[in-house]
Amino acid sequence: MGGTPELKLYNTLTREKSVFAPIDAENVRMYVCGPTVYDFAHIGNARPVIVFDVLFRLLRHVYGENHVTYARNITDVDDKINARALRDHPGLPLNEAIRAVTEKTETQFHADVAELGCLEPSFEPRATDNIKEMTEIIEKLIRNGHAYVAAGEVLFDTKSMADYGQLSKRPLDEQQAGARVAVDAHKKSPGDFVLWKLSSHNEPGWESPWGRGRPGWHIECSAMSRRYLGDVFDIHGGGLDLIFPHHENEIAQSRCAHGTEVMANVWMHNGFVQVEGRKMSKSEGNFVTIHDLLHTETFGGRKWPGEVLRLAMLMTHYREPIDFSIKRLEEAERLLAKWPVAEAGDAAPDDSVLNALADDLNTVAAVQALHALAQAGNDAVFAASAALLGVMPKKTEIDEAVAAAVDALVAMRLKMLKAKNFAEADKIRDELTAKGIQLKDGKDAATGERVTTWEVKR
């Protein structure tokens, strides 16, 4: 095995792939935008969680487990949450209704991503626990001449920042196309965005210098990332859809408040997710939650194991769009069935897998290298390498009824072999292999006749 490879990452800010150089190799810091907890997380939400879990694992391998800090937030104050609370819990006081929605949804999110094989982040701050930090940043922005109060709102003045728009590369006059004049009449510029807004009696609110209100969406991540990672940190991640306006506005707030040249040195974004070739939406009837995939038979008429969902995601490069389909899940399942269930022990990851991941998280090449390792038969090295991807084949428990069915198929295959119907015999073997059943042919010591034993390999 060789040494640790040079880590290269694609930076959305510079639009190029370059060698990653942490600010402090003793404390590599990454922030990723987490879920807004008003509904079950869908398969599109799963992609950044899986992608940045792989990066977290890789960074820990390169720099050491105790030298990487990963923060992923929980957004628990949002207009969608308010609407869901009023819909689902009309008899409860608003704050209790909101808590009922967010606690249930957050608990489900944690259960879902755990089944996808994701490690817990170092910190998982909730927006409502960081209101003080948000108001402090807003006060600094006002003092620095980058924010103003108008019509009960505090707004960021986009024209006060000379290089606003660097991340999305969008001209300032295009930042809010189609804005309604009546709504934006109190703004200095159409692209100005809300930092703080007043709350009515039936909306959650906190006391502030500008009255009882609640934060805008963007200020939440600026406050939480600073609290746990500092004014400037190494990597900020999220979905492609967050580049504008969310990440663009995070950068503006943080830089103008703290007087820094950057907020994060590297910005990474995963591509969009389609379902069976179409954009996922409830109106299309193809809105699929992680929970549904894991625990119901609404997608392909069956439940799908978490390791299958994870591998299916990693079989496409994170920056490319992905078509999440039954065919792709079946392909991932067949691949997993061919991989050994093994312990890494003291084995090190194989260079081929490590080098692939070090090249801007090339999980496609990593999966191919992992499959080659599985065929080579070095189970310990395979297991150590699979751990970097978080894809560990699991031994399947099998009940008596299923065992009887397998016995029947094995007996049928023996009959086909005796009749020299090799095509049907191979078909049965392939069917069992796809289900994680490995056959081993031999001869009875007493009679010399062919016998077949089987075992579950995952």
C-alpha positions in Angstrom: 0.0 0.0 0.0 1.2 3.5 -0.8 1.0 6.7 1.2 -2.0 9.0 1.5 -2.8 10.5 -1.9 -3.2 14.2 -2.7 -6.8 15.2 -2.1 -8.4 17.3 -4.9 -11.8 18.8 -4.8 -13.9 20.8 -7.2 -14.7 24.3 -5.9 -17.9 25.9 -7.2 -16.5 29.3 -6.2 -13.5 29.0 -8.6 -15.1 26.5 -11.0 -12.1 24.3 -11.0 -10.6 21.2 -9.3 -7.6 21.9 -7.1 -5.5 20.4 -4.3 -7.3 20.7 -0.9 -5.2 22.6 1.7 -6.9 22.9 5.1 -6.6 26.0 7.1 -5.5 23.9 10.0 -4.7 20.2 9.4 -5.3 19.6 13.2 -8.9 20.8 12.8 -10.4 20.4 9.3 -13.8 22.0 9.3 -16.9 21.3 7.1 -20.4 22.6 7.2 -23.3 21.1 5.2 -26.9 22.5 5.0 -29.2 20.0 6.7 -33.0 19.4 6.5 -35.9 21.7 7.2 -37.9 19.4 9.5 -41.5 19.8 8.4 -41.9 16.6 6.5 -40.2 13.2 5.9 -36.9 13.6 4.0 -37.1 12.6 0.4 -34.6 10.8 -1.8 -33.3 14.1 -3.1 -32.5 15.1 0.5 -30.6 11.8 0.9 -28.0 12.6 -1.7 -26.1 15.4 0.1 -26.3 13.5 3.3 -24.6 10.4 1.7 -22.1 12.4 -0.4 -20.8 14.5 2.4 -20.8 11.5 4.7 -18.3 9.9 2.3 -16.2 13.1 2.3 -16.4 13.1 6.2 -15.1 9.5 6.2 -12.3 10.4 3.7 -11.2 13.5 5.7 -11.1 11.4 8.9 -9.0 8.8 7.2 -6.5 11.4 5.8 -6.3 13.8 8.8 -7.4 11.5 11.7 -10.8 11.0 13.3 -10.1 13.6 16.0 -9.0 16.2 13.6 -12.1 16.7 11.5 -15.2 18.7 12.6 -18.4 18.3 10.7 -21.4 20.5 11.4 -24.8 19.8 9.7 -27.7 22.0 10.9 -31.4 21.4 11.6 -33.7 24.1 10.3 -36.6 24.1 12.8 -38.0 27.6 12.2 -39.6 28.1 8.8 -42.9 29.2 7.2 -43.4 25.6 5.9 -43.1 24.3 9.5 -45.6 26.9 10.7 -48.1 25.8 8.1 -47.6 22.1 8.8 -48.1 22.8 12.6 -51.3 24.6 12.1 -52.6 21.9 9.7 -51.6 18.9 11.8 -52.2 20.2 15.3 -54.9 22.9 15.2 -55.9 22.4 18.8 -52.4 23.0 20.3 -50.8 26.3 21.1 -48.5 27.3 18.2 -45.2 26.7 20.0 -46.3 23.2 21.1 -47.6 22.4 17.6 -44.4 23.5 16.0 -42.4 21.4 18.5 -44.6 18.4 17.8 -43.9 18.7 14.1 -40.1 19.3 14.3 -39.3 16.7 16.9 -41.2 14.0 15.1 -39.7 14.9 11.8 -36.2 15.2 13.1 -36.4 11.9 14.9 -37.5 10.3 11.6 -34.7 12.0 9.7 -32.1 10.6 12.1 -33.5 7.1 11.8 -33.6 7.2 8.0 -30.0 8.5 7.5 -28.7 6.0 10.1 -30.2 3.2 7.9 -28.3 4.7 5.0 -25.1 4.1 6.8 -24.3 7.7 7.6 -22.1 8.7 10.5 -23.4 11.3 13.0 -21.9 14.8 12.4 -19.7 16.3 15.1 -22.3 18.9 15.7 -26.0 19.2 14.7 -27.2 22.6 15.8 -30.8 23.6 15.7 -31.7 27.0 14.3 -33.9 27.9 17.3 -30.9 27.4 19.7 -28.9 30.0 17.8 -31.2 33.0 17.7 -28.8 35.1 19.8 -26.0 34.4 17.4 -28.2 35.5 14.5 -29.2 38.8 16.0 -25.6 39.5 16.8 -24.6 39.1 13.2 -27.5 41.3 12.0 -26.5 44.0 14.4 -22.9 44.0 13.0 -24.3 44.2 9.5 -26.3 47.2 10.4 -23.3 48.9 12.1 -21.1 48.1 9.1 -23.6 49.7 6.7 -24.6 46.4 5.0 -28.2 46.2 6.3 -31.1 48.4 7.0 -34.5 48.4 8.7 -37.6 48.9 6.5 -41.3 48.1 7.0 -40.7 46.0 10.0 -37.9 43.9 8.4 -34.1 44.0 8.5 -32.8 43.6 5.0 -29.3 43.0 3.6 -28.2 45.7 1.2 -26.8 43.8 -1.8 -25.4 46.9 -3.4 -23.3 47.6 -0.4 -21.1 44.6 -1.3 -19.0 45.3 -4.4 -18.5 41.6 -5.4 -21.9 40.2 -4.4 -22.7 37.2 -6.7 -19.3 35.6 -6.9 -20.6 32.1 -6.2 -23.5 32.0 -8.7 -21.8 34.3 -11.2 -25.2 36.1 -11.7 -25.2 39.9 -12.3 -26.9 41.8 -9.5 -29.7 43.2 -11.8 -30.7 39.6 -12.5 -30.8 38.4 -8.9 -34.5 38.7 -8.4 -36.2 38.2 -11.7 -40.0 38.5 -11.6 -40.2 40.2 -8.2 -43.5 41.7 -7.4 -43.3 45.5 -7.0 -45.9 45.6 -4.2 -44.0 43.1 -2.1 -40.6 44.7 -2.7 -41.5 48.4 -2.5 -39.7 48.8 0.9 -36.4 47.4 -0.5 -33.6 49.6 -1.7 -32.9 47.1 -4.4 -35.0 44.1 -5.7 -32.2 41.6 -4.8 -32.1 42.7 -1.1 -33.0 39.8 1.2 -34.5 39.4 4.6 -32.4 39.0 7.7 -35.2 39.4 10.3 -38.9 39.8 9.9 -41.7 40.6 12.4 -43.9 37.8 13.6 -47.7 38.0 14.0 -49.5 36.5 17.0 -49.9 33.1 15.3 -46.2 32.9 14.2 -43.2 31.9 16.3 -41.1 34.8 17.4 -38.2 36.0 19.6 -37.5 39.4 21.1 -34.9 41.4 19.2 -33.8 45.1 18.9 -36.3 45.3 16.0 -39.3 43.8 17.7 -40.7 40.3 18.2 -39.8 38.4 15.1 -37.9 35.5 13.5 -34.8 35.1 11.3 -34.6 34.9 7.6 -33.5 31.5 6.2 -30.0 32.5 5.1 -28.8 34.1 8.4 -29.4 30.8 10.2 -26.5 29.0 8.5 -24.2 32.0 8.8 -24.7 32.0 12.6 -24.5 28.3 13.1 -21.4 27.7 10.9 -19.6 30.6 12.7 -20.5 29.3 16.1 -19.1 25.8 15.5 -16.5 26.4 12.8 -15.4 30.0 13.0 -15.5 33.1 10.7 -13.7 31.2 7.9 -13.6 27.4 7.5 -12.5 24.8 5.0 -15.5 23.3 3.2 -19.2 24.3 2.8 -21.5 21.7 1.1 -25.0 21.3 -0.1 -27.2 20.6 -3.1 -26.9 22.4 -6.4 -30.2 24.2 -5.8 -28.7 26.0 -2.8 -26.0 27.9 -4.8 -28.5 30.8 -5.3 -29.9 32.4 -3.3 -29.0 30.5 -0.1 -25.3 30.0 -0.3 -24.7 33.3 -2.2 -26.5 35.1 0.7 -24.7 33.2 3.4 -21.4 34.4 1.9 -22.6 38.0 1.7 -23.8 38.1 5.3 -20.7 36.3 6.8 -18.1 38.2 4.9 -19.7 41.6 5.4 -20.2 41.0 9.2 -16.8 39.6 9.9 -14.7 41.5 7.3 -13.3 38.3 5.7 -12.3 37.6 2.1 -14.2 34.3 2.1 -16.7 32.4 4.3 -15.4 29.0 3.3 -12.4 28.2 1.1 -14.1 25.3 -0.9 -17.8 25.2 -1.9 -19.1 21.8 -3.0 -22.5 21.0 -4.5 -24.1 17.7 -5.5 -26.2 17.4 -8.6 -30.0 17.0 -8.9 -32.0 13.8 -8.4 -34.6 12.6 -10.8 -36.9 9.7 -10.2 -37.4 7.3 -13.2 -36.3 10.0 -15.6 -38.6 12.8 -14.3 -38.2 15.7 -11.9 -39.5 14.6 -8.5 -42.6 16.3 -7.4 -45.9 15.5 -5.6 -47.8 16.6 -8.7 -45.9 14.1 -10.8 -46.8 11.3 -8.4 -43.1 10.3 -8.0 -42.3 12.0 -4.7 -40.4 9.3 -2.8 -39.3 9.6 0.8 -36.4 7.7 2.3 -38.8 6.1 4.8 -41.0 4.8 2.1 -38.1 3.2 0.3 -36.9 1.6 3.4 -40.1 0.5 5.0 -43.0 0.3 2.5 -43.6 -1.3 -0.9 -44.4 1.9 -2.8 -41.3 1.9 -5.1 -41.0 -1.2 -7.3 -43.4 -3.1 -5.1 -40.9 -3.9 -2.4 -38.7 -2.5 0.4 -35.1 -1.6 -0.2 -32.2 -2.1 2.3 -30.3 1.1 3.3 -27.0 -0.2 1.9 -28.7 -0.7 -1.5 -30.0 2.9 -1.5 -26.6 4.2 -0.5 -24.7 2.2 -3.2 -27.2 3.2 -5.9 -26.4 6.9 -5.0 -22.7 6.4 -5.1 -22.8 4.7 -8.5 -23.1 8.2 -10.0 -20.5 11.0 -9.5 -21.8 13.5 -6.9 -21.6 16.5 -9.3 -23.6 14.7 -12.0 -27.4 14.5 -12.1 -28.7 11.1 -11.0 -31.7 9.2 -12.3 -32.9 7.2 -9.2 -34.7 4.2 -10.7 -35.8 0.7 -9.9 -33.3 -0.5 -12.4 -30.4 1.3 -10.6 -31.5 -0.2 -7.3 -31.6 -3.7 -8.7 -28.1 -3.1 -10.2 -26.8 -2.0 -6.8 -28.4 -5.0 -5.1 -26.8 -7.5 -7.5 -23.4 -5.9 -6.9 -23.8 -6.1 -3.2 -24.8 -9.8 -3.4 -21.3 -10.5 -5.0 -19.4 -8.8 -2.2 -18.1 -10.6 0.9 -19.3 -9.9 4.5 -16.0 -9.3 6.3 -14.2 -7.5 9.0 -11.4 -5.1 8.3 -9.3 -5.9 11.3 -6.0 -4.1 11.0 -6.1 -4.0 7.2 -5.6 -0.7 5.3 -7.8 0.5 2.5 -6.6 -0.3 -1.0 -4.8 2.4 -2.9 -7.2 2.0 -5.9 -10.2 2.9 -3.8 -8.4 5.7 -1.8 -7.0 7.3 -5.0 -10.5 7.3 -6.6 -12.0 9.1 -3.6 -9.1 11.5 -3.4 -9.9 12.6 -6.9 -12.9 14.8 -6.1 -14.9 12.0 -4.5 -14.9 9.8 -7.7 -17.2 7.2 -6.1 -17.9 5.6 -9.5 -14.3 4.6 -9.9 -14.1 3.7 -6.2 -17.1 1.3 -6.5 -15.4 -0.3 -9.6 -12.2 -0.7 -7.6 -14.1 -2.1 -4.7 -15.7 -4.7 -6.9 -12.3 -5.7 -8.2 -11.1 -6.2 -4.7 -14.1 -8.4 -3.9 -13.2 -10.6 -6.8 -9.6 -10.8 -5.8 -10.6 -12.5 -2.5 -8.8 -10.3 0.0 -11.8 -9.8 2.3 -10.0 -7.8 5.0 -8.7 -5.2 2.5 -12.1 -5.2 0.9 -13.8 -4.4 4.2 -11.3 -1.6 5.1 -11.9 -0.1 1.6 -15.7 -0.5 1.7 -15.7 1.4 5.1 -14.4 4.5 3.3 -17.6 4.5 1.2 -19.7 3.4 4.1 -21.0 0.5 2.0 -20.8 -2.6 4.1 -22.6 -5.7 2.8 -24.7 -7.1 5.6 -25.4 -10.8 6.4 -29.0 -11.5 5.8 -31.0 -13.3 8.4 -33.2 -16.0 6.9 -36.3 -17.6 8.4 -37.4 -21.2 8.1 -39.9 -20.6 5.3 -37.3 -18.8 3.2 -34.8 -21.6 3.9 -37.2 -24.2 2.8 -37.8 -22.2 -0.5 -34.0 -22.1 -1.0 -33.7 -25.8 -0.4 -36.4 -26.4 -3.0 -34.6 -24.3 -5.6 -31.3 -26.0 -4.8 -33.0 -29.4 -5.3 -34.5 -28.2 -8.5 -31.1 -27.1 -9.8 -29.6 -30.5 -9.0 -32.4 -32.1 -11.1 -31.6 -29.7 -14.0 -27.9 -30.5 -13.8 -28.6 -34.3 -13.8 -30.8 -33.8 -16.9 -28.0 -31.7 -18.5 -30.4 -28.7 -18.6 -27.5 -26.3 -17.8 -29.3 -23.2 -18.9 -32.1 -23.7 -16.3 -29.6 -24.7 -13.7 -27.5 -21.5 -14.3 -30.7 -19.4 -14.1 -31.5 -20.8 -10.7 -27.9 -20.2 -9.5 -28.1 -16.6 -10.7 -31.4 -16.0 -9.1 -30.1 -17.2 -5.7 -26.9 -15.3 -6.1 -28.8 -12.1 -6.7 -30.6 -12.7 -3.3 -27.2 -13.2 -1.5 -27.3 -17.0 -1.5 -24.0 -18.6 -2.5 -24.0 -22.2 -3.7 -21.1 -24.7 -3.3 -21.1 -27.8 -5.3 -19.3 -31.0 -4.2 -19.6 -34.8 -4.0 -21.0 -37.1 -1.4 -18.1 -39.0 0.0 -20.1 -42.2 0.3 -22.0 -42.3 -2.9 -20.0 -40.0 -5.2 -23.1 -38.1 -6.2 -23.2 -34.4 -6.7 -24.4 -32.4 -3.6 -24.9 -28.7 -3.2 -24.7 -26.7 0.0 -25.6 -23.0 0.4 -25.0 -20.1 2.7 -26.1 -16.5 3.0 -23.3 -14.2 2.0 -24.9 -10.9 3.2 
